[in-house]
């Protein structure tokens, strides 16, 4: 939770970009940021990693495993990078760090949901061995327009 204030600053900057797949909040409070981060700290099958440049957060990846015992081995990640830091391999490194962490915490399946409007993210996940499992048609609304979401996963070990 030491990074909560910096993560809040980072999140507000991302929200300002109006990126697809980043659920925006113009009024994100410190309490809301701490509430969002708490499961990543409190649960054994959840984690948040950050990428920093000169002490400033420039990217993050958060993973949450299933809450039920039957689903605890699997979970989903979300990843983001600050403007100016995309396309520099940081996303690849964050995903690799997550994949390295996962087996030691009982995780054997990692999922990611990717908006169809994020072709760069889709290419990254595919390049790293994530396989398409399905399509959630019109699963999100972005600026009043329906957007499909791809479900991809990778089995570890």
Backbone as numpy.savetxt, mean C-alpha at the origin, in Angstrom:
# Nx Ny Nz CAx CAy CAz Cx Cy Cz
4.87 4.46 15.97 4.06 5.65 15.97 4.92 6.91 15.97
6.23 6.73 16.05 7.12 7.89 16.06 7.03 8.70 14.78
6.68 8.03 13.67 6.61 8.70 12.37 5.22 9.25 12.06
4.28 9.21 13.01 2.89 9.57 12.72 2.76 10.98 12.15
3.43 11.94 12.74 3.31 13.32 12.25 3.88 13.46 10.84
5.01 12.83 10.59 5.61 12.90 9.26 4.75 12.13 8.24
4.18 10.99 8.65 3.29 10.24 7.76 2.03 11.04 7.44
1.53 11.77 8.40 0.36 12.63 8.16 0.71 13.70 7.14
1.87 14.35 7.29 2.30 15.36 6.33 2.43 14.76 4.93
3.04 13.57 4.87 3.21 12.86 3.60 1.84 12.54 2.97
0.91 12.01 3.78 -0.43 11.66 3.28 -1.15 12.88 2.74
-1.10 13.98 3.44 -1.79 15.20 2.99 -1.22 15.67 1.66
0.09 15.57 1.48 0.70 15.94 0.20 0.21 15.02 -0.92
0.11 13.71 -0.63 -0.40 12.77 -1.64 -1.84 13.08 -1.99
-2.66 13.35 -0.97 -4.07 13.65 -1.22 -4.20 14.84 -2.16
-3.31 15.79 -2.02 -3.34 16.98 -2.86 -3.08 16.69 -4.33
-2.43 15.57 -4.61 -2.17 15.20 -6.01 -3.37 14.59 -6.70
-4.36 14.16 -5.92 -5.58 13.54 -6.46 -5.25 12.33 -7.33
-4.37 11.46 -6.82 -3.96 10.26 -7.54 -5.05 9.19 -7.49
-5.19 8.40 -8.56 -6.16 7.31 -8.51 -5.71 6.26 -7.50
-6.64 5.77 -6.71 -6.32 4.74 -5.74 -5.89 5.27 -4.40
-5.67 6.57 -4.30 -5.34 7.19 -3.02 -6.64 7.84 -2.53
-7.21 7.28 -1.49 -8.47 7.79 -0.99 -8.20 9.07 -0.21
-8.74 10.14 -0.68 -8.39 11.48 -0.24 -9.14 11.93 1.00
-8.44 12.68 1.81 -9.03 13.34 2.97 -8.35 14.69 3.09
-9.11 15.72 2.91 -8.56 17.06 3.02 -8.35 17.49 4.47
-9.02 16.79 5.38 -9.03 17.22 6.78 -8.43 16.16 7.71
-7.42 15.45 7.25 -6.83 14.37 8.03 -6.25 14.91 9.33
-6.79 14.42 10.45 -6.29 14.85 11.75 -5.20 13.90 12.23
-4.46 14.34 13.22 -3.43 13.50 13.81 -4.05 12.25 14.43
-5.20 12.40 15.06 -5.89 11.26 15.66 -6.28 10.23 14.61
-6.76 10.69 13.46 -7.13 9.77 12.37 -5.90 9.05 11.82
-4.78 9.76 11.71 -3.55 9.14 11.22 -3.10 8.05 12.19
-3.14 8.33 13.48 -2.75 7.33 14.49 -3.69 6.14 14.45
-4.98 6.40 14.29 -5.96 5.30 14.18 -5.67 4.43 12.95
-5.29 5.05 11.84 -4.94 4.31 10.62 -3.68 3.47 10.84
-2.70 4.01 11.54 -1.42 3.33 11.74 -1.48 2.22 12.79
-2.37 2.33 13.76 -2.39 1.42 14.90 -2.37 -0.06 14.51
-3.21 -0.53 13.59 -3.17 -1.96 13.26 -1.82 -2.41 12.68
-1.12 -1.50 12.01 0.18 -1.85 11.44 1.24 -2.06 12.51
0.99 -1.53 13.68 1.94 -1.62 14.79 1.53 -2.73 15.77
0.24 -2.90 15.96 -0.27 -3.76 17.02 -0.39 -5.23 16.62
-0.53 -5.54 15.36 -0.76 -6.92 14.93 0.52 -7.54 14.38
0.72 -8.82 14.67 1.92 -9.53 14.21 1.96 -9.71 12.70
0.80 -9.73 12.06 0.77 -9.95 10.62 0.44 -8.67 9.85
0.89 -7.55 10.40 0.71 -6.26 9.73 1.96 -5.43 9.97
2.24 -4.54 9.02 3.47 -3.74 9.12 3.36 -2.53 8.21
4.15 -1.52 8.52 4.30 -0.36 7.65 5.79 -0.06 7.54
6.27 0.02 6.30 7.65 0.42 6.04 7.62 1.75 5.32
8.61 2.59 5.60 8.70 3.88 4.93 10.04 4.01 4.23
10.05 4.82 3.18 11.29 5.21 2.49 11.52 6.67 2.84
12.76 7.00 3.19 13.09 8.36 3.58 14.22 8.92 2.72
14.18 10.21 2.56 15.26 10.95 1.92 15.57 12.13 2.83
16.75 12.13 3.38 17.18 13.21 4.28 16.18 13.43 5.42
15.70 12.31 6.00 14.79 12.37 7.13 13.34 12.64 6.80
13.04 12.81 5.53 11.66 13.09 5.11 11.09 11.85 4.44
9.86 11.45 4.81 9.22 10.29 4.21 8.85 10.61 2.76
9.28 9.73 1.85 9.01 9.91 0.43 8.25 8.73 -0.16
7.96 7.72 0.66 7.21 6.56 0.20 6.87 5.67 1.37
5.84 4.84 1.16 5.52 3.86 2.19 4.80 2.67 1.59
4.84 1.57 2.34 4.08 0.38 2.00 3.50 -0.14 3.31
2.20 -0.33 3.30 1.52 -0.86 4.47 0.89 -2.19 4.11
1.01 -3.15 5.02 0.46 -4.49 4.79 -0.40 -4.87 5.98
-1.56 -5.44 5.70 -2.45 -5.95 6.74 -2.85 -7.37 6.40
-2.53 -8.29 7.31 -2.95 -9.67 7.16 -4.35 -9.88 7.69
-4.91 -11.03 7.35 -6.27 -11.34 7.78 -6.40 -11.40 9.29
-7.57 -11.02 9.80 -7.81 -11.00 11.24 -8.20 -12.37 11.78
-8.86 -13.18 10.98 -9.25 -14.53 11.41 -8.07 -15.47 11.27
-7.99 -16.47 12.14 -6.87 -17.42 12.10 -6.74 -18.08 10.73
-7.87 -18.38 10.10 -7.85 -19.05 8.79 -7.34 -18.14 7.67
-7.31 -16.84 7.92 -6.90 -15.88 6.90 -5.62 -15.13 7.27
-5.05 -15.45 8.42 -3.91 -14.69 8.94 -2.66 -14.81 8.08
-2.57 -15.85 7.25 -1.39 -16.07 6.40 -1.39 -15.20 5.14
-2.47 -14.49 4.92 -2.64 -13.72 3.68 -3.05 -12.29 4.03
-2.74 -11.39 3.12 -3.15 -10.01 3.32 -2.85 -9.16 2.11
-3.13 -7.88 2.26 -3.04 -6.95 1.14 -2.14 -5.78 1.50
-1.40 -5.30 0.50 -0.59 -4.11 0.73 -1.11 -2.95 -0.10
-0.76 -1.77 0.39 -0.95 -0.52 -0.33 0.39 0.19 -0.35
0.70 0.83 -1.44 2.01 1.47 -1.59 1.83 2.83 -2.23
2.69 3.76 -1.85 2.65 5.08 -2.48 4.04 5.69 -2.43
4.27 6.60 -3.37 5.53 7.34 -3.44 5.24 8.80 -3.71
6.04 9.65 -3.12 5.88 11.09 -3.33 6.28 11.48 -4.75
5.69 12.55 -5.22 6.04 13.11 -6.52 7.55 13.37 -6.54
8.18 13.06 -7.63 9.62 13.24 -7.76 10.42 12.01 -7.34
9.75 11.04 -6.72 10.45 9.82 -6.28 9.92 8.58 -7.00
8.97 8.77 -7.88 8.41 7.64 -8.65 9.34 7.31 -9.80
9.36 6.02 -10.17 10.18 5.60 -11.30 11.66 5.51 -10.98
12.01 5.48 -9.70 13.41 5.44 -9.30 13.78 4.14 -8.57
12.87 3.15 -8.61 13.16 1.86 -7.98 12.79 1.76 -6.51
12.27 2.83 -5.95 11.92 2.83 -4.53 10.74 1.90 -4.27
9.74 1.92 -5.14 8.59 1.03 -5.00 9.01 -0.43 -5.04
9.91 -0.76 -5.96 10.44 -2.13 -6.04 11.11 -2.51 -4.73
11.92 -1.62 -4.20 12.63 -1.93 -2.94 11.65 -2.09 -1.78
10.63 -1.24 -1.72 9.64 -1.37 -0.64 8.91 -2.72 -0.72
8.53 -3.12 -1.92 7.84 -4.41 -2.07 8.77 -5.55 -1.70
10.02 -5.47 -2.10 11.00 -6.52 -1.75 11.22 -6.59 -0.23
11.25 -5.46 0.43 11.38 -5.45 1.90 10.16 -6.15 2.51
8.97 -5.84 2.03 7.76 -6.50 2.52 7.84 -8.01 2.30
8.24 -8.41 1.10 8.33 -9.85 0.79 9.37 -10.53 1.67
10.43 -9.84 2.04 11.44 -10.40 2.94 10.93 -10.52 4.37
10.11 -9.59 4.79 9.54 -9.58 6.13 8.47 -10.66 6.30
7.70 -10.90 5.25 6.48 -11.72 5.31 6.68 -13.14 5.86
7.62 -13.94 5.34 7.71 -15.33 5.82 7.96 -15.45 7.32
8.72 -14.56 7.88 8.99 -14.59 9.31 7.78 -14.23 10.16
6.72 -13.78 9.52 5.49 -13.43 10.24 4.30 -14.27 9.78
4.62 -15.44 9.17 3.58 -16.39 8.78 2.82 -16.03 7.54
3.31 -15.08 6.76 2.60 -14.64 5.55 3.11 -15.43 4.35
2.19 -16.09 3.66 2.54 -16.88 2.48 1.81 -16.39 1.22
0.93 -15.42 1.38 0.19 -14.88 0.23 0.07 -13.37 0.40
0.47 -12.65 -0.65 0.38 -11.19 -0.63 -0.49 -10.75 -1.81
-1.44 -9.88 -1.52 -2.33 -9.35 -2.55 -2.10 -7.85 -2.71
-2.45 -7.37 -3.88 -2.52 -5.93 -4.12 -3.71 -5.68 -5.03
-4.43 -4.62 -4.77 -5.53 -4.19 -5.62 -5.06 -2.95 -6.36
-5.12 -3.00 -7.68 -4.57 -1.91 -8.50 -5.67 -1.31 -9.38
-5.81 0.00 -9.29 -6.77 0.68 -10.14 -6.35 0.54 -11.60
-7.34 0.34 -12.47 -7.05 0.22 -13.91 -6.46 1.51 -14.46
-6.62 2.60 -13.76 -6.07 3.89 -14.18 -4.63 4.09 -13.72
-4.02 3.02 -13.19 -2.63 3.09 -12.71 -1.77 2.07 -13.47
-1.52 2.31 -14.77 -0.77 1.33 -15.55 0.67 1.14 -15.05
1.28 2.17 -14.50 2.64 2.03 -13.97 2.69 1.07 -12.80
1.72 1.17 -11.91 1.64 0.25 -10.78 1.41 -1.17 -11.25
0.51 -1.35 -12.21 0.23 -2.69 -12.74 1.50 -3.31 -13.33
2.25 -2.53 -14.10 3.49 -3.05 -14.69 4.49 -3.45 -13.61
4.59 -2.63 -12.55 5.49 -2.95 -11.45 5.11 -4.28 -10.80
3.84 -4.44 -10.46 3.41 -5.67 -9.79 3.63 -6.89 -10.69
3.31 -6.76 -11.96 3.52 -7.87 -12.89 5.01 -8.22 -13.00
5.84 -7.21 -13.10 7.29 -7.43 -13.22 7.84 -8.14 -11.99
7.25 -7.89 -10.83 7.71 -8.51 -9.59 7.04 -9.87 -9.32
6.31 -10.37 -10.29 5.75 -11.72 -10.18 4.35 -11.82 -9.61
3.66 -10.70 -9.49 2.27 -10.75 -9.03 1.39 -11.14 -10.21
0.49 -12.07 -9.97 -0.36 -12.61 -11.04 -1.78 -12.09 -10.90
-2.39 -11.83 -12.06 -3.78 -11.38 -12.08 -4.69 -12.51 -11.61
-5.58 -12.18 -10.70 -6.56 -13.15 -10.21 -7.98 -12.76 -10.56
-8.19 -11.49 -10.78 -9.55 -11.09 -11.08 -9.67 -9.60 -11.35
-10.88 -9.23 -11.69 -11.19 -7.84 -12.00 -12.46 -7.48 -11.24
-12.38 -6.43 -10.46 -13.56 -5.91 -9.77 -14.09 -4.76 -10.62
-15.13 -5.06 -11.37 -15.65 -4.09 -12.33 -16.34 -2.94 -11.63
-15.98 -1.72 -12.07 -16.59 -0.50 -11.56 -16.59 -0.47 -10.02
-15.50 -0.94 -9.44 -15.42 -1.09 -7.98 -15.12 0.21 -7.25
-14.64 1.20 -7.95 -14.33 2.49 -7.33 -14.95 3.60 -8.16
-15.20 4.70 -7.49 -15.66 5.90 -8.19 -14.59 6.97 -7.98
-14.05 7.47 -9.07 -13.03 8.52 -9.00 -13.57 9.72 -9.75
-13.75 10.79 -9.02 -14.32 12.01 -9.60 -15.62 11.73 -10.33
-16.44 10.86 -9.74 -17.75 10.55 -10.30 -17.74 9.53 -11.42
-16.56 9.01 -11.78 -16.45 8.04 -12.87 -16.09 6.67 -12.31
-16.74 5.60 -12.83 -16.40 4.25 -12.35 -15.03 3.80 -12.84
-14.31 3.11 -11.96 -12.98 2.61 -12.29 -12.90 1.15 -11.88
-12.36 0.32 -12.76 -12.15 -1.09 -12.44 -10.92 -1.25 -11.56
-10.91 -2.31 -10.75 -9.77 -2.62 -9.91 -9.31 -4.04 -10.21
-8.01 -4.19 -10.52 -7.41 -5.50 -10.72 -6.96 -6.07 -9.40
-7.18 -7.36 -9.20 -6.69 -8.07 -8.02 -5.52 -8.92 -8.47
-4.35 -8.71 -7.86 -3.16 -9.47 -8.17 -2.63 -10.09 -6.88
-1.92 -11.21 -7.00 -1.34 -11.82 -5.80 -0.04 -12.51 -6.14
0.69 -12.78 -5.07 1.94 -13.53 -5.18 1.98 -14.51 -4.01
2.29 -15.76 -4.32 2.42 -16.78 -3.29 3.89 -16.89 -2.93
4.18 -16.87 -1.65 5.56 -16.94 -1.18 5.87 -18.34 -0.67
7.13 -18.74 -0.81 7.58 -20.03 -0.27 6.94 -21.16 -0.95
